[in-house]
Amino acid sequence: MNSIQLWTLLRQLYPVAAFLGGFVWDALTIGQRIRVVDFWRLGAFLLGAALLTLWLARRGARGVAAPVTDQSLRSRCRSLVWQAPYLLLQFFFGGIFSALFILYFKSSGHLGTWLTAAFLGALLIGNEFAGDHYGQRFTLTWALFALNAILLFNFALPHALGSLNPLWFYASTAAGLILTLLLRWLAPGRPGRSGPAWSLAGLLTLAFSFDMIAPVPLVKRQMAVGQEFVQADGIYTLQIERAAWWQWWRDQASTVHVPEGGRLYGVSAVFAPLGVTASLEHRWETHAATGWRLVYRRPFQSTGGRDRGFRGYSWVLNPPPGDWRFIVATQDGRTIDVLRVKVERGAPPREEVRIQDFN
């Protein structure tokens, strides 16, 4: 392999290596919850992206053309220097994207929020192959900047205010869009169009109204249903039925046995950052001929700061056999997670029972 082929191969592998390296780094450093230092780091990335975008717009308005390249080492070095700002902008966008994707992924608990997380993941991968087009197609740059700003503000504002009021989602979405429009207004020549940024803000607002945005910064830590619930010395214990060996993705069996007149308990642990209070609720629903029907709802107030999550419990008495859903959600209707089980009469085999702790 000669030097030209090696250079071409490295340029092709760079996006994949940058994507995997950045994703693994964020997965290891962010963990289960976002910290204040993470906000400062992501805010610095957003500021860097804003300043770099303005600089690229100024360079384009001055008419500075890309250098003509040939096969010489000097020419390739000049080309690399020219592309460096685009790679740096790609790094800023990718750093924000990968961190937010991980956090939204960990906060997702049902199909709608999983779809939103998958959308963010697709944009994350697309960002790794779009670096050369940021300066040439400023419409793409404004759209991605708006998305980064909106998602970051969606996290930062509730965290800073210690409240999960839905008003802060709309306020942070508007703030991210306004920041993008302001940058475009300041950019020399105002390159590109702002329409896609408006569309993304509208799409996220619509997804929020359909409960497709994870209730960040809340993260589900544990969730289970079972019997013989005990609360003693600050520890919750619950008897649950083991999942079959081939159901490796489940923490417990999809079928629970409840004796006549017995109680079916549900326990959840939800993490919230220190200083954040959240109005949560447990909902028990059963499937009837007309669809899912609410049987019992128990609201409660949670406080943040506990690493293992704020714990809550509830129960239904003598649940009839059939399909059931145990839901933990915010009281304004945003779903954190859903656990579906089938209730049958009788007692579970003793060898299929285990005790789960909620410390």
C-alpha positions in Angstrom: 0.0 0.0 0.0 1.5 3.3 -1.1 1.2 6.7 0.8 -1.7 7.9 -1.3 -3.8 4.7 -0.7 -2.9 4.9 3.0 -4.0 8.6 3.1 -7.3 7.7 1.5 -7.9 4.8 3.8 -7.3 7.0 6.9 -9.7 9.6 5.7 -12.4 6.9 5.2 -11.8 5.4 8.7 -11.6 8.7 10.6 -15.4 9.2 11.0 -15.9 5.6 12.2 -13.0 5.9 14.7 -14.1 9.3 15.9 -17.7 8.0 16.4 -16.7 4.9 18.3 -14.1 6.6 20.4 -16.3 9.5 21.4 -19.3 7.3 22.1 -17.3 4.9 24.4 -15.7 7.8 26.2 -19.0 9.5 27.0 -20.6 6.2 28.0 -17.8 5.6 30.5 -17.6 9.2 31.9 -21.2 10.3 32.0 -22.6 7.2 33.8 -26.2 7.0 35.0 -26.7 10.7 35.6 -25.5 14.1 34.4 -23.3 16.2 36.6 -22.7 20.0 36.8 -19.3 19.5 35.2 -21.0 17.8 32.3 -23.2 20.8 31.7 -20.1 23.1 31.7 -18.3 20.8 29.2 -21.3 20.5 26.8 -21.9 24.3 27.2 -18.3 24.9 26.2 -18.8 22.6 23.1 -21.9 24.6 22.2 -20.0 27.9 22.6 -17.1 26.6 20.5 -19.5 25.5 17.8 -21.1 28.9 17.7 -17.8 30.8 17.5 -16.5 28.5 14.8 -19.6 28.7 12.8 -19.4 32.5 12.8 -15.7 32.3 11.8 -16.5 29.9 8.9 -19.3 32.3 7.7 -16.8 35.2 7.8 -14.2 33.2 5.8 -16.9 32.3 3.2 -18.0 35.9 3.0 -14.4 37.0 2.3 -14.3 34.6 -0.6 -11.4 32.6 0.6 -11.3 29.5 -1.6 -10.2 26.0 -0.8 -6.6 25.3 -1.9 -6.1 23.3 -5.1 -4.7 19.9 -4.2 -2.4 17.6 -5.9 -0.5 14.4 -4.9 2.3 16.2 -3.1 2.7 16.1 0.7 2.7 19.9 1.0 -0.6 20.1 -0.9 -2.2 17.5 1.3 -1.1 19.3 4.4 -2.6 22.6 3.1 -5.9 20.7 2.4 -5.8 19.2 5.9 -5.3 22.7 7.5 -8.3 24.0 5.4 -10.5 21.1 6.6 -9.4 21.4 10.2 -12.2 23.9 11.2 -14.8 21.6 9.8 -13.4 18.6 11.7 -13.4 20.7 14.9 -17.0 21.7 14.3 -17.8 18.0 13.8 -16.1 17.2 17.1 -18.1 19.9 18.9 -21.4 18.6 17.5 -20.5 15.0 18.0 -19.4 15.6 21.6 -22.8 17.1 22.4 -24.8 14.6 20.4 -23.1 11.5 21.9 -23.6 12.7 25.5 -27.2 13.6 25.0 -28.0 10.4 23.1 -26.6 8.4 26.0 -28.6 10.4 28.5 -31.9 10.3 26.5 -31.3 6.6 25.9 -31.0 5.9 29.7 -34.1 8.0 30.4 -36.2 6.2 27.8 -38.7 3.6 29.1 -41.3 3.0 26.4 -41.7 2.8 22.6 -42.3 6.5 21.9 -39.1 7.6 23.8 -37.1 4.7 22.3 -38.0 6.0 18.8 -36.8 9.5 19.8 -33.6 8.1 21.1 -33.2 6.1 17.9 -33.7 9.3 15.9 -30.9 11.0 17.9 -28.7 8.0 17.3 -29.2 8.2 13.6 -28.3 11.9 13.7 -25.2 11.1 15.8 -24.0 8.6 13.1 -24.9 11.0 10.3 -22.9 13.8 12.0 -19.7 11.7 11.7 -20.0 11.7 7.9 -21.2 15.2 7.4 -18.2 17.2 8.5 -17.1 18.3 5.1 -20.5 19.9 4.4 -20.9 22.1 7.4 -19.3 25.2 5.9 -20.5 24.5 2.4 -24.1 23.9 3.4 -24.9 26.3 6.3 -28.5 25.2 6.3 -27.3 21.8 7.7 -25.1 23.6 10.2 -28.0 25.8 11.5 -30.3 22.8 11.8 -27.7 20.7 13.8 -26.8 23.7 16.0 -30.5 24.2 16.8 -31.0 20.6 17.7 -27.9 20.5 19.9 -28.9 23.8 21.7 -32.5 22.7 22.2 -31.7 19.3 23.6 -29.0 20.7 25.9 -31.3 23.4 27.2 -34.0 20.8 27.7 -31.6 19.2 30.2 -30.0 22.2 31.7 -33.1 24.4 32.5 -35.0 21.9 34.6 -31.8 20.9 36.3 -30.9 24.5 37.1 -34.4 25.4 38.3 -35.0 22.1 40.2 -38.4 21.7 38.5 -39.9 19.4 35.9 -42.7 21.7 34.9 -43.6 21.2 31.2 -43.3 25.0 30.8 -39.5 24.6 31.0 -39.4 22.3 28.0 -41.2 24.8 25.8 -39.0 27.7 27.2 -35.8 25.8 26.6 -36.9 24.8 23.1 -37.6 28.4 22.3 -34.3 29.4 23.8 -32.3 27.0 21.6 -34.2 28.2 18.4 -33.7 31.9 19.3 -30.0 31.3 19.9 -29.7 29.7 16.4 -31.6 32.5 14.7 -29.4 35.1 16.5 -26.2 33.4 15.3 -27.5 33.3 11.7 -28.4 37.0 11.9 -24.9 37.8 13.2 -23.1 35.6 10.5 -21.7 37.7 7.6 -23.9 37.3 4.6 -26.4 35.2 6.6 -25.6 32.0 4.7 -28.0 29.1 4.6 -31.6 28.9 5.6 -33.2 28.7 9.0 -36.3 26.7 7.9 -35.0 23.3 9.0 -34.2 24.7 12.4 -37.8 25.8 12.8 -39.0 22.4 11.6 -36.8 20.6 14.2 -38.1 22.8 17.0 -41.7 22.1 15.9 -41.0 18.4 15.5 -39.6 18.1 19.1 -42.6 20.1 20.4 -45.0 17.7 18.7 -43.1 14.7 20.0 -43.3 16.1 23.5 -47.1 16.5 23.3 -47.3 12.8 22.3 -45.1 11.7 25.2 -42.2 10.8 22.9 -39.6 12.8 24.8 -38.0 11.1 27.7 -38.7 13.0 31.0 -35.1 14.1 31.4 -33.2 14.4 33.8 -35.2 11.5 35.4 -33.7 8.0 35.0 -35.4 4.8 36.0 -33.1 2.7 38.2 -35.3 -0.2 39.3 -38.9 -1.4 38.7 -40.6 -4.7 39.7 -44.0 -6.2 40.6 -44.5 -9.1 43.1 -45.8 -10.0 46.5 -44.8 -10.0 50.1 -43.5 -6.5 50.1 -41.5 -5.5 53.2 -40.2 -2.1 54.3 -37.7 -2.3 57.2 -34.6 -0.3 58.2 -34.7 1.8 55.0 -34.7 -1.3 52.7 -37.5 -2.4 50.5 -37.8 -6.1 49.6 -40.2 -7.7 47.2 -40.8 -11.3 46.2 -40.7 -11.6 42.5 -40.9 -14.6 40.0 -37.8 -15.4 38.0 -37.8 -15.0 34.3 -37.2 -18.0 32.1 -33.5 -18.6 31.3 -34.0 -17.6 27.6 -35.6 -14.3 28.6 -32.3 -12.7 29.3 -33.6 -9.1 28.7 -36.2 -9.4 31.5 -35.5 -8.9 35.3 -38.6 -11.0 36.2 -41.1 -13.3 34.6 -43.8 -11.9 32.3 -46.4 -13.9 34.2 -47.1 -13.4 38.0 -49.3 -15.6 40.1 -51.5 -14.0 42.7 -53.7 -16.1 45.1 -57.3 -15.3 45.6 -57.6 -12.1 47.7 -53.9 -11.4 47.5 -52.1 -8.1 46.8 -49.9 -7.4 43.8 -47.2 -4.8 44.7 -45.3 -2.5 42.4 -42.0 -0.8 43.5 -40.0 1.7 41.5 -36.8 3.7 42.0 -36.3 6.8 39.9 -33.1 9.0 40.0 -33.4 12.7 39.9 -30.5 15.2 40.3 -29.9 16.9 43.7 -32.2 19.8 44.2 -34.8 18.5 41.7 -38.3 17.6 43.0 -40.7 15.7 40.8 -44.4 14.9 41.2 -44.6 11.2 40.2 -47.3 8.6 40.2 -47.9 4.9 39.9 -50.7 3.8 37.6 -52.2 0.3 37.4 -54.0 -0.5 34.2 -55.8 -3.7 33.0 -56.7 -4.6 29.5 -60.4 -4.8 28.7 -62.4 -5.1 25.5 -62.2 -1.3 25.0 -58.5 -1.1 25.6 -56.4 -0.2 28.7 -58.5 0.8 31.7 -57.1 2.7 34.7 -57.7 0.7 38.0 -55.6 2.6 40.5 -53.5 5.7 40.6 -51.2 6.7 43.4 -49.4 10.1 43.3 -46.4 10.9 45.4 -43.6 13.6 45.6 -40.0 12.6 45.0 -36.8 14.4 45.9 -33.5 14.2 44.0 -29.9 13.4 45.0 -30.2 9.7 46.0 -27.9 7.7 43.7 -30.0 4.6 43.8 -33.1 6.7 43.1 -36.2 7.8 45.0 -38.3 4.8 45.8 -42.1 4.5 45.7 -44.5 1.6 46.1 -48.2 0.8 45.6 -50.5 -2.2 45.2 -53.7 -3.5 43.9 -55.9 -5.8 45.9 -57.1 -9.1 44.4 -56.3 -8.2 40.7 -58.3 -10.3 38.3 -56.5 -12.5 35.8 -55.5 -10.9 32.6 -53.0 -8.4 31.1 -51.8 -5.6 33.4 -49.5 -2.6 33.1 -47.6 -1.1 36.0 -46.6 2.5 35.0 -44.3 5.0 36.7 -44.8 8.5 35.3 -44.8 12.2 36.1 -48.1 13.5 37.3 -48.4 15.7 34.2 -48.5 12.5 32.0 -44.9 11.9 30.9 -44.1 8.1 31.1 -40.9 7.1 32.7 -41.3 3.3 32.3 -43.9 0.6 31.8 -43.8 -2.9 33.1 -46.3 -5.3 31.4 -47.3 -8.6 33.2 -49.9 -11.3 32.9 -51.7 -12.1 36.1 -52.8 -15.7 36.8 -54.4 -17.2 39.9 -52.4 -19.4 42.2 -49.0 -19.5 43.9 -45.8 -19.5 41.9 -43.5 -22.6 42.2 -41.1 -22.0 45.1 -38.0 -22.6 42.9 -39.0 -19.7 40.7 -39.3 -17.1 43.4 -36.5 -14.8 44.5 -36.3 -11.7 46.8 -35.3 -8.4 45.2 -33.8 -5.6 47.3 -34.5 -1.9 46.7 -31.7 -0.3 48.8 
